[in-house]
Amino acid sequence: MPPHAYPAAPPPPTAGGWGPPPVPHWTPAPPPPPGPTLFDRLAKDGAGSKLLAWVGGAVTLLGVVLLLVLAVQRGYLGPLPRVLGGAALGGALVGLGLWLHRTPAGRTGAFALAATGIAVLYLDVIAATSIYEYLPGGGGLAAGLLIAGGGLLLALRWDSAALAIGVVAACALCAPVLTQGFTPLLVAFLLVLKIAASPVHLKRDWPWLAVTAGVPPLIASVLVINRADELTLAGISLLAAVIGVAAAVLTVKVRPDDVTALALAVGSPLPALLTTAVLDRRLGAGVAGAVAVLMLALWAAGRRSLPGNFAAAVGGVGVFALFQATALALDGGTRAAVVLAEALVLAFLAKVLASRGPLLGSLVFGVIGTLLTLGTAVPPRLLLDEPWRADTAGFLVSGVLTALVLGVLAVVLPWVASGLGVLGRHPFPWVVAGVVLLYAAAGVVLCGALLVSQDVTGFLFGHSIVTVSWTVAALVLLVRGIDRKSLRVAGLVLVGAAVAKLLLFDMAALDGIARVLAFIGAGLVLLTAGTRYAKLVATRRISADS
Protein backbone atom coordinates (compact mmCIF):
# COMPACT_ATOMS: atom_id res chain seq x y z
CA MET A 1 0.00 0.00 0.00
CA PRO A 2 1.46 3.39 -1.00
CA PRO A 3 2.21 5.82 1.78
CA HIS A 4 -0.61 8.06 3.01
CA ALA A 5 -3.18 5.82 1.24
CA TYR A 6 -6.17 4.70 3.17
CA PRO A 7 -8.78 2.10 2.24
CA ALA A 8 -12.04 3.46 0.81
CA ALA A 9 -14.95 3.62 3.19
CA PRO A 10 -17.50 0.86 2.63
CA PRO A 11 -20.89 1.85 1.20
CA PRO A 12 -23.67 2.41 3.72
CA PRO A 13 -25.64 -0.66 4.66
CA THR A 14 -29.02 -1.28 3.08
CA ALA A 15 -31.90 -3.46 4.09
CA GLY A 16 -30.37 -6.44 2.29
CA GLY A 17 -26.80 -5.87 3.46
CA TRP A 18 -23.91 -3.86 2.06
CA GLY A 19 -24.35 -2.22 -1.36
CA PRO A 20 -25.48 0.94 -3.15
CA PRO A 21 -28.69 2.57 -1.93
CA PRO A 22 -31.82 1.53 -3.78
CA VAL A 23 -33.12 3.78 -6.57
CA PRO A 24 -36.64 4.98 -5.76
CA HIS A 25 -39.21 3.73 -8.24
CA TRP A 26 -41.34 6.49 -9.84
CA THR A 27 -44.99 5.70 -10.41
CA PRO A 28 -47.18 8.03 -12.45
CA ALA A 29 -50.09 9.73 -10.74
CA PRO A 30 -53.43 8.10 -11.44
CA PRO A 31 -55.58 9.93 -13.98
CA PRO A 32 -58.35 12.08 -12.53
CA PRO A 33 -61.74 10.42 -12.44
CA PRO A 34 -64.03 11.38 -15.33
CA GLY A 35 -66.61 14.05 -14.63
CA PRO A 36 -70.30 13.25 -14.54
CA THR A 37 -71.97 12.90 -17.90
CA LEU A 38 -75.23 14.56 -18.90
CA PHE A 39 -77.02 11.25 -18.24
CA ASP A 40 -75.55 11.16 -14.72
CA ARG A 41 -76.69 14.72 -14.05
CA LEU A 42 -80.22 14.02 -15.23
CA ALA A 43 -80.32 10.77 -13.21
CA LYS A 44 -79.58 12.53 -9.93
CA ASP A 45 -82.30 12.73 -7.32
CA GLY A 46 -84.15 15.99 -7.71
CA ALA A 47 -82.74 16.83 -11.14
CA GLY A 48 -86.08 16.29 -12.81
CA SER A 49 -87.87 18.52 -10.34
CA LYS A 50 -85.47 21.43 -10.97
CA LEU A 51 -85.83 21.05 -14.72
CA LEU A 52 -89.60 20.88 -14.56
CA ALA A 53 -89.81 23.89 -12.25
CA TRP A 54 -87.70 26.17 -14.42
CA VAL A 55 -89.23 24.99 -17.69
CA GLY A 56 -92.66 25.56 -16.20
CA GLY A 57 -91.71 29.08 -15.16
CA ALA A 58 -90.37 29.87 -18.63
CA VAL A 59 -93.52 28.54 -20.31
CA THR A 60 -95.75 30.47 -17.89
CA LEU A 61 -93.88 33.70 -18.55
CA LEU A 62 -94.09 33.20 -22.31
CA GLY A 63 -97.82 32.56 -21.98
CA VAL A 64 -98.29 35.83 -20.10
CA VAL A 65 -96.42 37.75 -22.78
CA LEU A 66 -98.48 36.15 -25.54
CA LEU A 67 -101.67 36.91 -23.60
CA LEU A 68 -100.76 40.58 -23.32
CA VAL A 69 -100.02 40.81 -27.03
CA LEU A 70 -103.18 38.90 -27.99
CA ALA A 71 -105.32 41.04 -25.69
CA VAL A 72 -104.10 44.14 -27.45
CA GLN A 73 -104.62 42.69 -30.92
CA ARG A 74 -108.18 41.42 -30.26
CA GLY A 75 -109.30 43.91 -27.67
CA TYR A 76 -109.82 41.48 -24.81
CA LEU A 77 -111.00 43.26 -21.67
CA GLY A 78 -109.70 46.79 -21.31
CA PRO A 79 -106.19 48.21 -20.91
CA LEU A 80 -106.55 48.75 -17.18
CA PRO A 81 -107.83 45.21 -16.38
CA ARG A 82 -104.97 43.77 -18.40
CA VAL A 83 -102.36 45.72 -16.43
CA LEU A 84 -104.02 44.96 -13.09
CA GLY A 85 -104.38 41.29 -14.01
CA GLY A 86 -100.69 41.03 -14.88
CA ALA A 87 -99.74 42.70 -11.61
CA ALA A 88 -102.00 40.35 -9.64
CA LEU A 89 -100.54 37.26 -11.35
CA GLY A 90 -96.98 38.40 -10.75
CA GLY A 91 -97.63 39.23 -7.12
CA ALA A 92 -99.33 35.86 -6.57
CA LEU A 93 -96.39 33.96 -8.05
CA VAL A 94 -93.89 35.88 -5.88
CA GLY A 95 -96.00 35.31 -2.78
CA LEU A 96 -96.26 31.59 -3.51
CA GLY A 97 -92.48 31.44 -3.97
CA LEU A 98 -91.94 33.12 -0.59
CA TRP A 99 -94.30 30.64 1.04
CA LEU A 100 -92.57 27.61 -0.50
CA HIS A 101 -89.11 28.85 0.45
CA ARG A 102 -89.88 28.36 4.14
CA THR A 103 -89.13 24.62 3.84
CA PRO A 104 -85.96 23.16 2.24
CA ALA A 105 -87.97 20.70 0.17
CA GLY A 106 -89.84 23.47 -1.63
CA ARG A 107 -86.97 25.82 -2.41
CA THR A 108 -86.36 24.60 -5.94
CA GLY A 109 -89.90 25.50 -6.88
CA ALA A 110 -89.67 28.70 -4.86
CA PHE A 111 -86.77 29.98 -6.98
CA ALA A 112 -88.63 29.28 -10.22
CA LEU A 113 -91.91 30.78 -8.99
CA ALA A 114 -90.26 33.91 -7.62
CA ALA A 115 -88.25 34.47 -10.81
CA THR A 116 -91.39 34.05 -12.94
CA GLY A 117 -93.42 36.39 -10.75
CA ILE A 118 -90.80 39.14 -10.72
CA ALA A 119 -90.39 38.89 -14.49
CA VAL A 120 -94.20 39.14 -14.93
CA LEU A 121 -94.28 42.29 -12.79
CA TYR A 122 -91.39 43.85 -14.74
CA LEU A 123 -92.95 43.07 -18.10
CA ASP A 124 -96.29 44.39 -16.85
CA VAL A 125 -94.58 47.71 -16.13
CA ILE A 126 -93.09 47.70 -19.64
CA ALA A 127 -96.56 47.08 -21.13
CA ALA A 128 -98.09 49.86 -19.01
CA THR A 129 -95.39 52.24 -20.22
CA SER A 130 -94.88 51.22 -23.85
CA ILE A 131 -98.30 49.91 -24.99
CA TYR A 132 -100.93 51.54 -22.79
CA GLU A 133 -98.98 54.68 -21.82
CA TYR A 134 -100.41 54.64 -18.28
CA LEU A 135 -96.94 55.52 -17.01
CA PRO A 136 -94.59 58.16 -18.43
CA GLY A 137 -91.17 57.00 -19.55
CA GLY A 138 -89.42 58.14 -16.38
CA GLY A 139 -92.11 56.71 -14.11
CA GLY A 140 -92.03 53.35 -15.87
CA LEU A 141 -88.25 53.13 -15.62
CA ALA A 142 -88.39 54.00 -11.91
CA ALA A 143 -91.03 51.34 -11.28
CA GLY A 144 -89.01 48.81 -13.25
CA LEU A 145 -85.92 49.63 -11.21
CA LEU A 146 -87.84 49.03 -7.97
CA ILE A 147 -89.18 45.67 -9.17
CA ALA A 148 -85.90 44.42 -10.63
CA GLY A 149 -83.95 45.67 -7.61
CA GLY A 150 -86.36 43.95 -5.23
CA GLY A 151 -86.10 40.68 -7.13
CA LEU A 152 -82.32 40.76 -7.19
CA LEU A 153 -82.16 41.64 -3.51
CA LEU A 154 -84.34 38.61 -2.86
CA ALA A 155 -81.85 36.50 -4.84
CA LEU A 156 -79.07 38.00 -2.75
CA ARG A 157 -80.89 37.16 0.47
CA TRP A 158 -81.57 33.59 -0.67
CA ASP A 159 -78.00 33.35 -2.06
CA SER A 160 -79.32 32.05 -5.37
CA ALA A 161 -77.45 32.93 -8.55
CA ALA A 162 -80.06 30.97 -10.51
CA LEU A 163 -82.83 33.28 -9.27
CA ALA A 164 -80.86 36.42 -10.13
CA ILE A 165 -79.89 35.20 -13.60
CA GLY A 166 -83.41 33.92 -14.23
CA VAL A 167 -84.98 37.28 -13.42
CA VAL A 168 -82.61 39.27 -15.63
CA ALA A 169 -82.63 36.82 -18.52
CA ALA A 170 -86.43 36.49 -18.57
CA CYS A 171 -86.97 40.25 -18.55
CA ALA A 172 -84.32 40.90 -21.20
CA LEU A 173 -85.57 38.20 -23.58
CA CYS A 174 -89.27 39.09 -23.37
CA ALA A 175 -89.00 42.89 -23.25
CA PRO A 176 -88.56 43.40 -27.05
CA VAL A 177 -91.97 41.77 -27.65
CA LEU A 178 -93.74 44.36 -25.51
CA THR A 179 -91.78 47.37 -26.77
CA GLN A 180 -92.66 46.31 -30.34
CA GLY A 181 -89.08 45.77 -31.39
CA PHE A 182 -85.78 47.48 -30.66
CA THR A 183 -86.55 51.01 -29.54
CA PRO A 184 -84.83 53.56 -27.29
CA LEU A 185 -87.31 52.66 -24.54
CA LEU A 186 -86.21 49.02 -24.73
CA VAL A 187 -82.58 50.04 -24.31
CA ALA A 188 -83.56 52.13 -21.30
CA PHE A 189 -85.39 49.20 -19.64
CA LEU A 190 -82.42 46.92 -20.31
CA LEU A 191 -80.10 49.49 -18.74
CA VAL A 192 -82.37 49.47 -15.70
CA LEU A 193 -81.73 45.74 -15.37
CA LYS A 194 -78.01 46.43 -15.62
CA ILE A 195 -78.17 49.07 -12.89
CA ALA A 196 -80.21 46.81 -10.63
CA ALA A 197 -77.81 43.88 -11.10
CA SER A 198 -74.61 45.85 -10.41
CA PRO A 199 -74.86 45.95 -6.57
CA VAL A 200 -75.62 42.24 -6.47
CA HIS A 201 -72.65 41.43 -8.67
CA LEU A 202 -70.45 43.52 -6.40
CA LYS A 203 -71.65 41.55 -3.39
CA ARG A 204 -71.46 38.11 -4.99
CA ASP A 205 -69.02 36.76 -7.55
CA TRP A 206 -71.66 35.69 -10.07
CA PRO A 207 -70.00 36.28 -13.46
CA TRP A 208 -72.95 34.97 -15.46
CA LEU A 209 -75.16 37.58 -13.84
CA ALA A 210 -72.81 40.29 -15.06
CA VAL A 211 -72.86 38.85 -18.58
CA THR A 212 -76.64 38.39 -18.61
CA ALA A 213 -77.23 41.95 -17.43
CA GLY A 214 -74.44 43.63 -19.40
CA VAL A 215 -74.70 42.15 -22.89
CA PRO A 216 -78.40 42.81 -23.79
CA PRO A 217 -78.25 46.63 -23.54
CA LEU A 218 -75.11 46.66 -25.69
CA ILE A 219 -76.75 44.51 -28.38
CA ALA A 220 -79.94 46.58 -28.25
CA SER A 221 -77.92 49.79 -28.55
CA VAL A 222 -76.50 48.52 -31.84
CA LEU A 223 -79.82 47.17 -33.16
CA VAL A 224 -81.62 50.44 -32.40
CA ILE A 225 -79.43 52.25 -34.94
CA ASN A 226 -81.56 53.82 -37.71
CA ARG A 227 -84.67 53.36 -35.53
CA ALA A 228 -84.32 56.56 -33.49
CA ASP A 229 -83.50 60.20 -34.12
CA GLU A 230 -79.83 61.12 -33.95
CA LEU A 231 -79.87 62.97 -30.62
CA THR A 232 -81.75 60.15 -28.88
CA LEU A 233 -79.43 57.58 -30.38
CA ALA A 234 -76.34 59.50 -29.28
CA GLY A 235 -77.70 59.95 -25.75
CA ILE A 236 -78.66 56.29 -25.34
CA SER A 237 -75.34 55.00 -26.63
CA LEU A 238 -73.38 57.31 -24.32
CA LEU A 239 -75.59 56.39 -21.35
CA ALA A 240 -75.01 52.68 -22.02
CA ALA A 241 -71.26 53.30 -22.21
CA VAL A 242 -71.16 55.25 -18.93
CA ILE A 243 -73.25 52.71 -17.02
CA GLY A 244 -71.31 49.75 -18.34
CA VAL A 245 -67.89 51.26 -17.65
CA ALA A 246 -68.94 52.44 -14.18
CA ALA A 247 -70.16 48.94 -13.29
CA ALA A 248 -66.91 47.45 -14.60
CA VAL A 249 -64.79 49.85 -12.53
CA LEU A 250 -66.75 49.14 -9.34
CA THR A 251 -66.44 45.40 -9.95
CA VAL A 252 -62.71 45.46 -10.59
CA LYS A 253 -62.20 47.48 -7.42
CA VAL A 254 -63.79 44.67 -5.43
CA ARG A 255 -62.39 41.76 -7.47
CA PRO A 256 -59.26 42.78 -9.42
CA ASP A 257 -59.09 39.47 -11.32
CA ASP A 258 -62.68 39.56 -12.58
CA VAL A 259 -62.53 38.88 -16.34
CA THR A 260 -66.13 39.96 -16.94
CA ALA A 261 -65.31 43.44 -15.63
CA LEU A 262 -62.52 43.78 -18.19
CA ALA A 263 -64.80 42.57 -20.99
CA LEU A 264 -67.56 45.03 -20.03
CA ALA A 265 -65.11 47.93 -19.77
CA VAL A 266 -63.96 47.30 -23.34
CA GLY A 267 -67.34 46.35 -24.77
CA SER A 268 -69.57 49.02 -23.24
CA PRO A 269 -68.22 51.98 -25.30
CA LEU A 270 -68.25 50.05 -28.60
CA PRO A 271 -71.96 50.62 -29.43
CA ALA A 272 -71.43 54.36 -28.98
CA LEU A 273 -68.46 54.26 -31.36
CA LEU A 274 -70.50 52.23 -33.87
CA THR A 275 -73.35 54.73 -33.85
CA THR A 276 -71.02 57.42 -35.17
CA ALA A 277 -71.30 55.76 -38.59
CA VAL A 278 -74.96 56.87 -38.93
CA LEU A 279 -74.82 60.16 -37.04
CA ASP A 280 -74.15 63.58 -38.43
CA ARG A 281 -70.42 64.10 -38.78
CA ARG A 282 -70.14 66.70 -36.03
CA LEU A 283 -72.47 64.82 -33.68
CA GLY A 284 -70.55 61.61 -34.31
CA ALA A 285 -67.30 63.38 -33.54
CA GLY A 286 -68.84 64.65 -30.31
CA VAL A 287 -69.93 61.13 -29.28
CA ALA A 288 -66.50 59.66 -30.03
CA GLY A 289 -64.85 62.58 -28.24
CA ALA A 290 -67.02 62.04 -25.16
CA VAL A 291 -66.04 58.36 -25.08
CA ALA A 292 -62.38 59.34 -25.46
CA VAL A 293 -62.60 61.81 -22.57
CA LEU A 294 -64.36 59.23 -20.39
CA MET A 295 -61.87 56.44 -21.03
CA LEU A 296 -58.70 58.54 -20.97
CA ALA A 297 -59.78 60.33 -17.79
CA LEU A 298 -60.47 56.94 -16.20
CA TRP A 299 -57.06 55.70 -17.31
CA ALA A 300 -55.29 58.79 -15.96
CA ALA A 301 -57.14 58.67 -12.63
CA GLY A 302 -56.81 54.93 -12.09
CA ARG A 303 -53.44 54.23 -13.66
CA ARG A 304 -51.98 53.24 -10.30
CA SER A 305 -55.12 52.15 -8.45
CA LEU A 306 -56.63 49.90 -11.14
CA PRO A 307 -55.13 46.56 -12.29
CA GLY A 308 -52.58 46.95 -15.04
CA ASN A 309 -54.43 45.00 -17.73
CA PHE A 310 -57.68 46.83 -16.96
CA ALA A 311 -56.05 50.26 -17.12
CA ALA A 312 -54.25 49.36 -20.35
CA ALA A 313 -57.49 48.19 -21.99
CA VAL A 314 -59.34 51.34 -20.92
CA GLY A 315 -56.53 53.52 -22.24
CA GLY A 316 -56.47 51.63 -25.54
CA VAL A 317 -60.21 52.20 -26.07
CA GLY A 318 -59.74 55.87 -25.19
CA VAL A 319 -56.95 56.31 -27.72
CA PHE A 320 -59.02 54.62 -30.42
CA ALA A 321 -62.00 56.85 -29.64
CA LEU A 322 -59.73 59.91 -29.78
CA PHE A 323 -58.55 58.96 -33.24
CA GLN A 324 -62.12 58.32 -34.39
CA ALA A 325 -63.22 61.73 -33.12
CA THR A 326 -60.33 63.38 -34.95
CA ALA A 327 -61.06 61.53 -38.19
CA LEU A 328 -64.73 62.54 -38.07
CA ALA A 329 -64.21 66.16 -37.11
CA LEU A 330 -61.41 67.02 -39.55
CA ASP A 331 -60.35 66.26 -43.09
CA GLY A 332 -57.39 66.67 -45.42
CA GLY A 333 -54.16 68.18 -44.20
CA THR A 334 -55.76 69.46 -41.01
CA ARG A 335 -56.57 65.90 -39.97
CA ALA A 336 -52.96 64.80 -40.52
CA ALA A 337 -51.59 67.71 -38.47
CA VAL A 338 -53.98 67.10 -35.56
CA VAL A 339 -53.29 63.34 -35.50
CA LEU A 340 -49.54 64.06 -35.38
CA ALA A 341 -50.08 66.64 -32.65
CA GLU A 342 -52.01 64.05 -30.63
CA ALA A 343 -49.13 61.63 -31.12
CA LEU A 344 -46.78 64.31 -29.81
CA VAL A 345 -48.94 64.90 -26.74
CA LEU A 346 -49.04 61.16 -26.03
CA ALA A 347 -45.25 60.97 -26.35
CA PHE A 348 -44.77 63.75 -23.78
CA LEU A 349 -47.37 62.07 -21.55
CA ALA A 350 -45.35 58.86 -21.74
CA LYS A 351 -42.23 60.81 -20.74
CA VAL A 352 -43.92 62.53 -17.79
CA LEU A 353 -45.64 59.39 -16.50
CA ALA A 354 -42.75 57.05 -17.41
CA SER A 355 -45.34 54.73 -18.92
CA ARG A 356 -45.13 52.66 -22.09
CA GLY A 357 -48.88 52.69 -22.70
CA PRO A 358 -49.04 56.29 -24.00
CA LEU A 359 -45.84 55.61 -25.93
CA LEU A 360 -47.58 52.82 -27.85
CA GLY A 361 -50.50 55.13 -28.55
CA SER A 362 -48.07 57.80 -29.75
CA LEU A 363 -46.45 55.32 -32.12
CA VAL A 364 -49.82 54.26 -33.56
CA PHE A 365 -50.94 57.85 -34.01
CA GLY A 366 -47.56 58.73 -35.48
CA VAL A 367 -47.76 55.97 -38.10
CA ILE A 368 -51.32 56.96 -39.05
CA GLY A 369 -50.39 60.65 -39.14
CA THR A 370 -47.37 59.92 -41.34
CA LEU A 371 -49.54 57.99 -43.79
CA LEU A 372 -52.05 60.84 -43.84
CA THR A 373 -49.21 63.28 -44.44
CA LEU A 374 -47.93 61.27 -47.39
CA GLY A 375 -51.43 60.89 -48.77
CA THR A 376 -52.87 64.39 -48.38
CA ALA A 377 -50.88 67.07 -46.56
CA VAL A 378 -47.35 66.70 -48.03
CA PRO A 379 -47.59 64.13 -50.84
CA PRO A 380 -44.42 63.00 -52.59
CA ARG A 381 -45.45 64.82 -55.78
CA LEU A 382 -44.98 68.08 -53.87
CA LEU A 383 -41.27 67.30 -53.64
CA LEU A 384 -40.80 65.63 -57.01
CA ASP A 385 -43.30 67.19 -59.42
CA GLU A 386 -44.58 70.67 -60.27
CA PRO A 387 -47.05 71.45 -57.48
CA TRP A 388 -47.27 75.20 -58.15
CA ARG A 389 -49.71 74.50 -60.95
CA ALA A 390 -52.57 73.37 -58.70
CA ASP A 391 -51.84 73.88 -54.99
CA THR A 392 -53.42 76.78 -53.14
CA ALA A 393 -51.90 78.93 -50.40
CA GLY A 394 -54.09 77.22 -47.79
CA PHE A 395 -52.83 73.81 -48.87
CA LEU A 396 -49.21 74.98 -48.59
CA VAL A 397 -49.74 76.51 -45.13
CA SER A 398 -51.29 73.23 -43.99
CA GLY A 399 -48.31 71.40 -45.49
CA VAL A 400 -45.82 73.57 -43.59
CA LEU A 401 -47.60 73.01 -40.26
CA THR A 402 -48.04 69.27 -40.83
CA ALA A 403 -44.44 68.71 -41.89
CA LEU A 404 -43.21 70.76 -38.93
CA VAL A 405 -45.18 68.67 -36.43
CA LEU A 406 -44.03 65.49 -38.17
CA GLY A 407 -40.39 66.57 -37.86
CA VAL A 408 -40.76 67.35 -34.15
CA LEU A 409 -42.43 63.98 -33.58
CA ALA A 410 -39.62 62.20 -35.45
CA VAL A 411 -37.20 63.65 -32.87
CA VAL A 412 -39.32 63.39 -29.72
CA LEU A 413 -40.66 59.85 -30.17
CA PRO A 414 -37.23 58.10 -30.36
CA TRP A 415 -35.97 60.30 -27.52
CA VAL A 416 -38.84 59.27 -25.24
CA ALA A 417 -38.60 55.63 -26.30
CA SER A 418 -34.88 55.61 -25.58
CA GLY A 419 -35.45 57.15 -22.16
CA LEU A 420 -37.99 54.45 -21.30
CA GLY A 421 -35.58 51.70 -22.38
CA VAL A 422 -37.70 50.60 -25.34
CA LEU A 423 -35.19 51.22 -28.12
CA GLY A 424 -32.12 49.05 -28.08
CA ARG A 425 -28.97 49.28 -30.15
CA HIS A 426 -30.58 48.07 -33.36
CA PRO A 427 -30.19 50.80 -35.99
CA PHE A 428 -33.48 50.22 -37.87
CA PRO A 429 -35.74 52.43 -35.68
CA TRP A 430 -33.20 55.24 -35.81
CA VAL A 431 -32.91 54.95 -39.59
CA VAL A 432 -36.71 55.16 -39.94
CA ALA A 433 -36.85 58.19 -37.66
CA GLY A 434 -34.05 59.84 -39.64
CA VAL A 435 -35.79 59.27 -42.98
CA VAL A 436 -39.05 60.69 -41.62
CA LEU A 437 -37.20 63.70 -40.24
CA LEU A 438 -35.53 64.36 -43.61
CA TYR A 439 -38.86 64.13 -45.42
CA ALA A 440 -40.51 66.44 -42.90
CA ALA A 441 -37.70 68.98 -43.18
CA ALA A 442 -37.93 68.88 -46.97
CA GLY A 443 -41.69 69.41 -46.74
CA VAL A 444 -41.28 72.46 -44.51
CA VAL A 445 -38.71 74.02 -46.83
CA LEU A 446 -40.56 73.27 -50.08
CA CYS A 447 -43.95 74.42 -48.84
CA GLY A 448 -42.41 77.55 -47.35
CA ALA A 449 -40.55 78.35 -50.57
CA LEU A 450 -43.69 77.88 -52.63
CA LEU A 451 -45.59 80.20 -50.30
CA VAL A 452 -43.01 82.90 -50.98
CA SER A 453 -42.94 82.27 -54.74
CA GLN A 454 -45.67 79.96 -55.96
CA ASP A 455 -44.07 79.24 -59.32
CA VAL A 456 -41.13 77.35 -60.75
CA THR A 457 -38.69 79.68 -59.02
CA GLY A 458 -39.96 78.76 -55.57
CA PHE A 459 -39.82 75.06 -56.40
CA LEU A 460 -36.23 75.20 -57.68
CA PHE A 461 -34.86 77.38 -54.91
CA GLY A 462 -36.71 75.31 -52.35
CA HIS A 463 -34.91 72.19 -53.51
CA SER A 464 -31.56 73.93 -53.46
CA ILE A 465 -32.19 74.99 -49.87
CA VAL A 466 -33.14 71.39 -49.00
CA THR A 467 -29.87 70.05 -50.38
CA VAL A 468 -27.79 72.66 -48.54
CA SER A 469 -29.73 72.09 -45.30
CA TRP A 470 -28.99 68.36 -45.49
CA THR A 471 -25.28 69.03 -45.72
CA VAL A 472 -25.46 71.49 -42.81
CA ALA A 473 -27.25 68.87 -40.71
CA ALA A 474 -24.57 66.34 -41.65
CA LEU A 475 -21.88 68.77 -40.47
CA VAL A 476 -23.65 69.25 -37.14
CA LEU A 477 -23.98 65.51 -36.63
CA LEU A 478 -20.32 64.88 -37.42
CA VAL A 479 -19.12 67.62 -35.08
CA ARG A 480 -21.39 66.43 -32.29
CA GLY A 481 -20.46 62.83 -32.99
CA ILE A 482 -16.79 63.04 -32.11
CA ASP A 483 -17.48 60.99 -29.00
CA ARG A 484 -20.64 59.21 -30.14
CA LYS A 485 -20.53 56.56 -32.80
CA SER A 486 -24.24 56.73 -33.62
CA LEU A 487 -24.09 60.45 -34.46
CA ARG A 488 -21.01 59.96 -36.61
CA VAL A 489 -22.72 57.21 -38.57
CA ALA A 490 -25.84 59.32 -39.00
CA GLY A 491 -23.77 62.25 -40.22
CA LEU A 492 -21.93 60.17 -42.79
CA VAL A 493 -25.19 58.63 -44.02
CA LEU A 494 -26.68 62.10 -44.39
CA VAL A 495 -23.66 63.19 -46.39
CA GLY A 496 -24.29 60.28 -48.72
CA ALA A 497 -27.95 61.21 -49.02
CA ALA A 498 -27.10 64.83 -49.86
CA VAL A 499 -24.61 63.79 -52.52
CA ALA A 500 -27.09 61.30 -53.98
CA LYS A 501 -29.76 64.01 -54.15
CA LEU A 502 -27.33 66.32 -55.90
CA LEU A 503 -26.43 63.79 -58.57
CA LEU A 504 -29.74 61.97 -59.04
CA PHE A 505 -32.33 64.72 -58.59
CA ASP A 506 -30.87 68.21 -58.55
CA MET A 507 -28.77 67.63 -61.67
CA ALA A 508 -31.87 66.69 -63.68
CA ALA A 509 -34.69 68.66 -62.02
CA LEU A 510 -33.06 71.97 -61.17
CA ASP A 511 -32.08 74.53 -63.76
CA GLY A 512 -29.95 77.62 -64.04
CA ILE A 513 -28.98 79.48 -60.90
CA ALA A 514 -30.86 77.05 -58.64
CA ARG A 515 -28.68 74.16 -59.75
CA VAL A 516 -25.55 76.29 -59.37
CA LEU A 517 -26.53 77.39 -55.87
CA ALA A 518 -27.29 73.83 -54.83
CA PHE A 519 -23.95 72.51 -55.99
CA ILE A 520 -21.88 75.44 -54.72
CA GLY A 521 -23.68 75.63 -51.39
CA ALA A 522 -23.53 71.91 -50.77
CA GLY A 523 -19.93 71.75 -51.93
CA LEU A 524 -18.81 74.55 -49.62
CA VAL A 525 -20.60 73.02 -46.67
CA LEU A 526 -19.13 69.59 -47.38
CA LEU A 527 -15.68 71.14 -47.79
CA THR A 528 -16.06 72.99 -44.51
CA ALA A 529 -17.36 69.84 -42.87
CA GLY A 530 -14.43 67.79 -44.07
CA THR A 531 -11.87 70.40 -43.00
CA ARG A 532 -13.43 71.03 -39.62
CA TYR A 533 -14.02 67.37 -38.91
CA ALA A 534 -10.46 66.44 -39.85
CA LYS A 535 -9.12 69.15 -37.54
CA LEU A 536 -11.27 67.95 -34.65
CA VAL A 537 -10.20 64.35 -35.14
CA ALA A 538 -6.51 65.35 -35.29
CA THR A 539 -6.84 67.49 -32.15
CA ARG A 540 -8.52 64.61 -30.36
CA ARG A 541 -5.68 62.23 -31.32
CA ILE A 542 -3.01 64.67 -30.12
CA SER A 543 -4.84 65.07 -26.81
CA ALA A 544 -5.14 61.31 -26.46
CA ASP A 545 -1.41 60.78 -27.17
CA SER A 546 -0.32 63.43 -24.71
Salt bridges, closest charged atoms under 4 A:
ASP159 OD1 - ARG204 NE 3.09
ASP205 OD1 - ARG255 NE 3.44
ASP258 OD2 - HIS201 NE2 3.48
ASP258 OD2 - ARG255 NE 3.33
GLU386 OE1 - ARG389 NH2 2.32
ASP391 OD1 - ARG381 NH2 2.90
ASP483 OD1 - ARG540 NH1 2.40
ASP506 OD1 - LYS501 NZ 2.87
